[in-house]
Amino acid sequence: MRRKAEQGSMQIQGEIQELAVEEILRNLFPIDLIEEVDKGIKGADVIHTVRSKIGTDCDKILYESKKTKTFVQDWISKLKADASIVKADLLVIITEALPEGIEKIGQKDGVWICTYQ
């Protein structure tokens, strides 16, 4: 029961982090389209459509937010698969647990990886 309660708590913490990422992106990029990927639907957490000043869609950035203690290499391939579905141009994993060789922000296998801060 304790493990189930902790798991539920971790899911809530992860969802709170996702909402915070969305809010930060909306504040930083008010003309861009920031969309939440609905819960229960396979895919990343946030789709960010970059728009020009006249409202033309330019590129898509796909974000995956993770709140775990260990970086999992499979996240990269999963995000790439998700990106092909939504036709994203840039991929970002936001995580507390970074892979070896990345301290705060860096690129691994074509995916940007950074801490929440």
Order of alpha helices (4+ residues) and beta strands (2+ residues): alpha-beta-beta-beta-alpha-beta-beta-beta
